[in-house]
Amino acid sequence: MVSRAELSSLETAIRELSDRITTAADELLGTSEEAVALDLYEVERSLKTAQRRISRAAGGLPPE
C-alpha cells in the first residue's frame, strides 16, 4: 500500500527534476534555442501541477 512517506518522496523527486528543467530553460533564454526553453517551461509547469496533485493525494491518505 502506498504511504504518505512514499508520496512525499515522489513529490521531492518531481520538485528536484522541475528545478533542473527550469535551470536548463533559463540557460537557453536569449539564445537561438529559445523555442526549446519555452517547451521546457511548459514541462516545468506540468511537473508543478503533478507535484500539487501528489501533495493533495497524500493529504487524502489516513495518518500513519
BELBEL-V877442 format. One record per pair of residues at least 24 apart in sequence whose ideal C-beta (glycine too) atoms are under 8 Angstrom apart, sorted by sequence separation. I is the first residue (numbers start at 1). GAP is how many residues later the second one is. D is the distance in Angstrom with one decimal. If there is no record, write none. Layout:
i | gap | d
I | GAP | D
I | GAP | D
This chain:
i | gap | d
18 | 26 | 5.3
21 | 26 | 7.0
18 | 29 | 4.2
17 | 30 | 6.3
18 | 30 | 6.1
14 | 33 | 5.4
18 | 33 | 6.9
14 | 36 | 5.7
15 | 36 | 5.8
14 | 37 | 4.8
11 | 40 | 5.5
14 | 40 | 6.9
11 | 43 | 4.8
10 | 44 | 5.7
11 | 44 | 5.8
7 | 47 | 5.4
11 | 47 | 7.3
7 | 48 | 7.8
7 | 50 | 6.2
8 | 50 | 6.4
7 | 51 | 4.0
4 | 54 | 4.9
7 | 54 | 7.4
4 | 57 | 5.4
3 | 58 | 7.2
2 | 59 | 7.4
4 | 59 | 7.9
5 | 59 | 7.2
4 | 60 | 5.8
3 | 61 | 6.3
